[in-house]
Amino acid sequence: MSDQSALRDAFATALDMARETSRDRVGIVGYGIIELRGPDGGLKLARPFANLITDQGDSWYVSKALVGIPPANGTAPTALTGMQIGSGVTAVAKSGAGGAMVTLLAGQAFDATYPNLNNLGAGLGVECVYKTTYAAGVGTGTVNEATITWGTIGSASTAANTIARILTGTITKAAGDSLAITWRHKFLGA
């Protein structure tokens, strides 16, 4: 199986997982894929995921939507700064310890052209696409969790600055490996 077909299959699986989390087909669903590549650039693992958008994430997106619209005229929330990976295994939750980074391995800014917008067209929704790549030597160890956050990405996020969190399943990132997480938040209309 080629890298391309493995990634395509993993994205399809991740989207199916995310669809199952949206009972009414309206709102935001999050899904993505984790790619672990060896020192030669070959794909070692392609793992799909569906995430939980935290209470803070719900608030963050609504605040973004209401900025400058009367009568709310909300203030723009702090911009997202990147992702974090960690080794914690605390269950994912909308708030509290499960809504934040538990045991930080590394924080990293988004890749150069991310986040970006992906309009799926024809009533299929619009996605915010986030991507972060942890190069060789960064975040080495056992990866079990990941978050999207703002603030100092070198310090473990709290529930107050984490918009989404996943448990990745055990991924062993060796010193020569790179790990890329492409995370999509899909906005669905009624």
NUZA-285655 format. One line per 3 residues: number of its first residue (from 1); their letters; for each residue z negated, x, y of N, C-alpha, C. Coordinates in steps of 0.1 Angstrom, whole numbers, padded with zeros to 4 digits, always signed. Layout:
NUM) a) Z:X:Y:Z:X:Y:Z:X:Y | ... .
//
This chain:
1) msd) +0000:+0009:-0012:+0000:+0000:+0000:+0000:+0009:+0012 | +0008:+0006:+0022:+0009:+0014:+0034:-0003:+0011:+0043 | -0005:+0020:+0053:-0016:+0018:+0063:-0013:+0005:+0071 .
4) qsa) +0000:+0003:+0074:+0003:-0009:+0082:+0000:-0022:+0075 | +0004:-0023:+0062:+0001:-0035:+0055:-0014:-0037:+0052 | -0021:-0026:+0050:-0035:-0027:+0048:-0042:-0032:+0061 .
7) lrd) -0038:-0027:+0072:-0044:-0031:+0085:-0040:-0046:+0088 | -0027:-0050:+0085:-0023:-0064:+0087:-0031:-0073:+0079 | -0033:-0070:+0066:-0041:-0078:+0057:-0056:-0079:+0062 .
10) afa) -0061:-0068:+0066:-0075:-0068:+0071:-0077:-0076:+0083 | -0067:-0076:+0093:-0068:-0085:+0105:-0067:-0099:+0101 | -0058:-0103:+0091:-0057:-0117:+0087:-0070:-0121:+0080 .
13) tal) -0076:-0113:+0072:-0089:-0116:+0066:-0100:-0118:+0077 | -0100:-0109:+0087:-0110:-0110:+0098:-0108:-0123:+0105 | -0096:-0127:+0108:-0094:-0139:+0116:-0098:-0151:+0107 .
16) dma) -0095:-0151:+0094:-0100:-0162:+0086:-0115:-0163:+0086 | -0122:-0151:+0086:-0137:-0151:+0086:-0141:-0157:+0099 | -0135:-0154:+0110:-0139:-0159:+0123:-0137:-0174:+0124 .
19) ret) -0126:-0179:+0119:-0123:-0193:+0119:-0134:-0201:+0112 | -0139:-0196:+0102:-0150:-0203:+0094:-0163:-0204:+0103 | -0165:-0195:+0113:-0177:-0196:+0121:-0175:-0206:+0132 .
22) srd) -0163:-0211:+0135:-0161:-0221:+0146:-0159:-0235:+0139 | -0169:-0243:+0139:-0168:-0256:+0132:-0159:-0266:+0139 | -0159:-0265:+0152:-0151:-0275:+0160:-0138:-0270:+0165 .
25) rvg) -0135:-0258:+0162:-0122:-0251:+0167:-0121:-0250:+0182 | -0132:-0251:+0189:-0132:-0250:+0203:-0143:-0239:+0206 | -0140:-0231:+0216:-0150:-0221:+0220:-0144:-0207:+0218 .
28) ivg) -0153:-0197:+0215:-0150:-0183:+0213:-0153:-0179:+0199 | -0144:-0173:+0192:-0147:-0167:+0180:-0144:-0152:+0181 | -0151:-0144:+0174:-0150:-0129:+0174:-0146:-0124:+0161 .
31) ygi) -0137:-0115:+0160:-0133:-0109:+0148:-0126:-0095:+0151 | -0124:-0088:+0140:-0118:-0075:+0142:-0117:-0067:+0130 | -0114:-0054:+0132:-0112:-0045:+0121:-0118:-0031:+0124 .
34) iel) -0124:-0025:+0114:-0129:-0011:+0115:-0120:-0003:+0107 | -0115:+0008:+0113:-0107:+0018:+0106:-0114:+0031:+0105 | -0116:+0036:+0093:-0121:+0050:+0091:-0110:+0059:+0086 .
37) rgp) -0107:+0069:+0094:-0097:+0079:+0090:-0102:+0093:+0088 | -0097:+0099:+0078:-0101:+0113:+0074:-0095:+0123:+0084 | -0099:+0136:+0082:-0094:+0146:+0091:-0079:+0148:+0091 .
40) dgg) -0072:+0143:+0081:-0057:+0144:+0081:-0051:+0131:+0087 | -0059:+0122:+0092:-0054:+0110:+0099:-0051:+0099:+0089 | -0053:+0101:+0076:-0050:+0091:+0066:-0061:+0080:+0066 .
43) lkl) -0058:+0068:+0064:-0067:+0057:+0064:-0076:+0057:+0051 | -0089:+0058:+0053:-0098:+0059:+0042:-0104:+0045:+0040 | -0105:+0037:+0050:-0111:+0024:+0049:-0106:+0015:+0060 .
46) arp) -0103:+0002:+0057:-0100:-0008:+0067:-0109:-0020:+0064 | -0118:-0022:+0072:-0128:-0033:+0070:-0127:-0044:+0080 | -0124:-0056:+0076:-0124:-0067:+0085:-0138:-0072:+0088 .
49) fan) -0140:-0079:+0099:-0153:-0085:+0102:-0151:-0097:+0111 | -0161:-0106:+0111:-0163:-0117:+0121:-0177:-0114:+0127 | -0178:-0116:+0140:-0190:-0113:+0147:-0197:-0125:+0152 .
52) lit) -0209:-0123:+0157:-0217:-0133:+0163:-0217:-0129:+0178 | -0213:-0138:+0187:-0214:-0136:+0201:-0228:-0140:+0205 | -0236:-0131:+0211:-0250:-0134:+0214:-0252:-0144:+0225 .
55) dqg) -0264:-0149:+0227:-0268:-0157:+0238:-0263:-0151:+0251 | -0266:-0138:+0252:-0262:-0130:+0264:-0247:-0130:+0266 | -0240:-0129:+0255:-0225:-0130:+0255:-0220:-0143:+0260 .
58) dsw) -0226:-0154:+0255:-0222:-0167:+0260:-0224:-0168:+0275 | -0235:-0164:+0280:-0238:-0164:+0294:-0229:-0155:+0302 | -0226:-0143:+0296:-0217:-0133:+0303:-0203:-0139:+0305 .
61) yvs) -0197:-0145:+0295:-0184:-0151:+0296:-0184:-0163:+0306 | -0194:-0171:+0305:-0194:-0183:+0315:-0196:-0178:+0329 | -0204:-0168:+0331:-0206:-0162:+0345:-0193:-0156:+0350 .
64) kal) -0185:-0150:+0341:-0172:-0144:+0345:-0163:-0156:+0349 | -0163:-0167:+0342:-0155:-0178:+0345:-0158:-0185:+0358 | -0171:-0185:+0362:-0175:-0193:+0374:-0176:-0185:+0387 .
67) vgi) -0173:-0172:+0386:-0174:-0164:+0398:-0164:-0169:+0409 | -0170:-0172:+0420:-0162:-0177:+0432:-0157:-0191:+0431 | -0162:-0199:+0421:-0158:-0213:+0421:-0169:-0222:+0426 .
70) ppa) -0167:-0229:+0437:-0178:-0237:+0442:-0180:-0249:+0433 | -0192:-0255:+0432:-0204:-0251:+0439:-0212:-0239:+0433 | -0208:-0235:+0421:-0216:-0225:+0414:-0216:-0212:+0421 .
73) ngt) -0203:-0207:+0425:-0202:-0194:+0432:-0210:-0183:+0426 | -0210:-0182:+0412:-0218:-0173:+0406:-0215:-0158:+0409 | -0223:-0150:+0406:-0221:-0135:+0408:-0215:-0129:+0396 .
76) apt) -0206:-0120:+0398:-0199:-0114:+0386:-0209:-0106:+0378 | -0209:-0108:+0365:-0218:-0101:+0357:-0214:-0086:+0356 | -0224:-0078:+0352:-0221:-0064:+0351:-0209:-0061:+0341 .
79) alt) -0200:-0052:+0345:-0189:-0050:+0336:-0193:-0043:+0323 | -0186:-0047:+0312:-0189:-0041:+0299:-0185:-0026:+0300 | -0192:-0017:+0293:-0189:-0003:+0294:-0184:+0003:+0281 .
82) gmq) -0187:-0004:+0269:-0182:+0002:+0257:-0188:-0004:+0245 | -0188:+0003:+0234:-0194:-0001:+0221:-0204:+0009:+0217 | -0212:+0005:+0208:-0222:+0014:+0201:-0221:+0012:+0186 .
85) igs) -0224:+0022:+0179:-0225:+0021:+0164:-0239:+0026:+0161 | -0244:+0021:+0150:-0258:+0025:+0146:-0260:+0023:+0131 | -0272:+0027:+0127:-0275:+0027:+0112:-0285:+0016:+0109 .
88) gvt) -0288:+0007:+0118:-0298:-0004:+0115:-0292:-0015:+0107 | -0300:-0022:+0100:-0296:-0033:+0091:-0302:-0046:+0094 | -0309:-0047:+0106:-0315:-0060:+0109:-0305:-0071:+0110 .
91) ava) -0308:-0082:+0104:-0298:-0093:+0104:-0294:-0097:+0118 | -0281:-0101:+0120:-0275:-0104:+0132:-0281:-0118:+0137 | -0284:-0119:+0150:-0290:-0131:+0155:-0285:-0133:+0170 .
94) ksg) -0285:-0145:+0174:-0281:-0149:+0188:-0289:-0142:+0199 | -0302:-0139:+0196:-0311:-0132:+0205:-0321:-0124:+0198 | -0329:-0117:+0206:-0340:-0108:+0200:-0334:-0096:+0193 .
97) agg) -0341:-0090:+0184:-0337:-0078:+0177:-0324:-0078:+0171 | -0320:-0090:+0165:-0307:-0091:+0159:-0295:-0093:+0168 | -0298:-0094:+0181:-0288:-0095:+0191:-0286:-0082:+0199 .
100) amv) -0290:-0071:+0194:-0290:-0058:+0201:-0288:-0047:+0191 | -0285:-0035:+0196:-0284:-0023:+0187:-0298:-0020:+0182 | -0299:-0018:+0169:-0312:-0015:+0163:-0315:+0000:+0162 .
103) tll) -0306:+0008:+0156:-0308:+0022:+0155:-0295:+0029:+0159 | -0294:+0034:+0171:-0282:+0040:+0177:-0278:+0053:+0170 | -0265:+0054:+0167:-0259:+0067:+0163:-0251:+0073:+0174 .
106) agq) -0243:+0064:+0181:-0235:+0069:+0192:-0230:+0057:+0200 | -0229:+0059:+0213:-0222:+0050:+0222:-0210:+0056:+0228 | -0200:+0048:+0230:-0187:+0053:+0234:-0180:+0043:+0244 .
109) afd) -0174:+0048:+0254:-0166:+0039:+0263:-0154:+0034:+0256 | -0149:+0023:+0261:-0137:+0017:+0255:-0125:+0027:+0256 | -0116:+0027:+0247:-0104:+0035:+0247:-0096:+0032:+0260 .
112) aty) -0088:+0041:+0265:-0082:+0041:+0278:-0075:+0028:+0282 | -0068:+0021:+0274:-0061:+0009:+0278:-0069:-0004:+0274 | -0081:-0003:+0271:-0090:-0014:+0267:-0101:-0016:+0277 .
115) pnl) -0107:-0028:+0278:-0102:-0041:+0272:-0089:-0045:+0278 | -0082:-0054:+0270:-0070:-0060:+0275:-0069:-0074:+0270 | -0059:-0081:+0276:-0057:-0095:+0273:-0045:-0097:+0264 .
118) nnl) -0046:-0105:+0254:-0036:-0108:+0244:-0034:-0124:+0244 | -0023:-0129:+0251:-0020:-0143:+0251:-0012:-0146:+0239 | -0018:-0154:+0230:-0011:-0157:+0217:+0000:-0168:+0219 .
121) gag) -0001:-0175:+0231:+0010:-0185:+0234:+0009:-0198:+0226 | +0017:-0207:+0230:+0020:-0220:+0222:+0007:-0226:+0217 | -0003:-0227:+0225:-0016:-0234:+0221:-0024:-0226:+0211 .
124) lgv) -0021:-0214:+0209:-0029:-0206:+0199:-0041:-0198:+0204 | -0043:-0199:+0218:-0054:-0192:+0224:-0051:-0179:+0230 | -0061:-0173:+0236:-0060:-0160:+0243:-0072:-0152:+0239 .
127) ecv) -0069:-0139:+0237:-0079:-0130:+0232:-0083:-0119:+0242 | -0095:-0115:+0243:-0100:-0103:+0249:-0100:-0093:+0238 | -0093:-0082:+0240:-0092:-0072:+0229:-0100:-0059:+0234 .
130) ykt) -0109:-0055:+0226:-0117:-0043:+0229:-0115:-0033:+0218 | -0114:-0020:+0222:-0112:-0010:+0212:-0120:+0003:+0216 | -0127:+0008:+0207:-0134:+0021:+0209:-0131:+0030:+0197 .
133) tya) -0128:+0043:+0199:-0126:+0052:+0188:-0137:+0063:+0189 | -0143:+0065:+0178:-0153:+0076:+0177:-0146:+0088:+0170 | -0144:+0098:+0178:-0136:+0110:+0172:-0145:+0117:+0162 .
136) agv) -0138:+0127:+0156:-0145:+0136:+0146:-0158:+0142:+0153 | -0169:+0142:+0146:-0181:+0148:+0152:-0190:+0138:+0160 | -0185:+0126:+0163:-0192:+0116:+0171:-0196:+0105:+0162 .
139) gtg) -0209:+0102:+0163:-0214:+0091:+0155:-0214:+0093:+0140 | -0216:+0106:+0136:-0216:+0110:+0122:-0228:+0104:+0115 | -0226:+0099:+0103:-0237:+0094:+0095:-0234:+0081:+0089 .
142) tvn) -0244:+0073:+0085:-0242:+0060:+0079:-0241:+0049:+0089 | -0230:+0043:+0091:-0228:+0033:+0101:-0230:+0019:+0094 | -0239:+0011:+0100:-0242:-0002:+0094:-0241:-0013:+0105 .
145) eat) -0240:-0010:+0118:-0239:-0020:+0128:-0231:-0015:+0140 | -0226:-0025:+0148:-0219:-0021:+0160:-0222:-0032:+0171 | -0221:-0029:+0183:-0223:-0038:+0194:-0212:-0036:+0205 .
148) itw) -0210:-0046:+0213:-0203:-0045:+0226:-0213:-0047:+0237 | -0214:-0038:+0247:-0225:-0038:+0256:-0221:-0033:+0270 | -0230:-0034:+0279:-0229:-0027:+0292:-0241:-0019:+0295 .
151) gti) -0240:-0011:+0305:-0252:-0002:+0308:-0249:+0012:+0302 | -0260:+0019:+0300:-0259:+0032:+0295:-0256:+0032:+0280 | -0244:+0035:+0277:-0240:+0034:+0262:-0246:+0045:+0254 .
154) gsa) -0252:+0055:+0260:-0259:+0065:+0252:-0274:+0061:+0248 | -0278:+0050:+0253:-0291:+0044:+0249:-0289:+0031:+0242 | -0297:+0029:+0232:-0296:+0017:+0224:-0296:+0004:+0233 .
157) sta) -0286:-0005:+0231:-0286:-0017:+0239:-0298:-0026:+0235 | -0300:-0035:+0245:-0311:-0045:+0243:-0303:-0059:+0242 | -0311:-0069:+0238:-0305:-0082:+0238:-0300:-0087:+0252 .
160) ant) -0305:-0081:+0262:-0302:-0084:+0276:-0288:-0078:+0280 | -0283:-0068:+0273:-0270:-0062:+0277:-0260:-0061:+0265 | -0262:-0070:+0255:-0253:-0070:+0244:-0246:-0083:+0243 .
163) iar) -0232:-0083:+0243:-0226:-0096:+0242:-0221:-0099:+0228 | -0221:-0089:+0219:-0217:-0092:+0205:-0222:-0081:+0196 | -0225:-0085:+0183:-0231:-0076:+0174:-0225:-0079:+0160 .
166) ilt) -0223:-0069:+0152:-0219:-0071:+0138:-0227:-0062:+0129 | -0228:-0066:+0117:-0232:-0056:+0106:-0219:-0052:+0099 | -0217:-0039:+0098:-0204:-0034:+0094:-0203:-0032:+0079 .
169) gti) -0215:-0033:+0072:-0215:-0029:+0058:-0216:-0014:+0059 | -0220:-0007:+0048:-0222:+0007:+0049:-0209:+0015:+0049 | -0208:+0023:+0060:-0196:+0031:+0062:-0201:+0045:+0064 .
172) tka) -0197:+0054:+0056:-0202:+0068:+0057:-0191:+0076:+0065 | -0195:+0079:+0078:-0186:+0087:+0087:-0190:+0101:+0086 | -0181:+0109:+0079:-0183:+0124:+0078:-0179:+0130:+0091 .
175) agd) -0183:+0143:+0093:-0181:+0150:+0105:-0166:+0151:+0109 | -0157:+0152:+0100:-0143:+0153:+0103:-0136:+0139:+0104 | -0143:+0128:+0102:-0137:+0115:+0102:-0136:+0109:+0116 .
178) sla) -0127:+0100:+0119:-0127:+0092:+0131:-0129:+0078:+0127 | -0135:+0070:+0136:-0138:+0056:+0133:-0134:+0048:+0145 | -0125:+0038:+0143:-0120:+0030:+0154:-0124:+0016:+0151 .
181) itw) -0129:+0009:+0161:-0132:-0005:+0160:-0124:-0013:+0170 | -0115:-0022:+0165:-0108:-0031:+0174:-0114:-0045:+0172 | -0119:-0050:+0183:-0127:-0062:+0184:-0121:-0072:+0192 .
184) rhk) -0119:-0084:+0187:-0112:-0095:+0195:-0121:-0107:+0197 | -0121:-0112:+0209:-0128:-0124:+0212:-0118:-0134:+0215 | -0116:-0144:+0207:-0105:-0154:+0209:-0110:-0166:+0215 .
187) flg) -0104:-0170:+0226:-0108:-0182:+0233:-0099:-0194:+0228 | -0105:-0204:+0224:-0097:-0216:+0218:-0099:-0228:+0226 | -0089:-0235:+0229:-0090:-0248:+0237:-0091:-0259:+0227 .
190) a) -0094:-0271:+0232:-0095:-0283:+0224:-0082:-0288:+0219 .
//
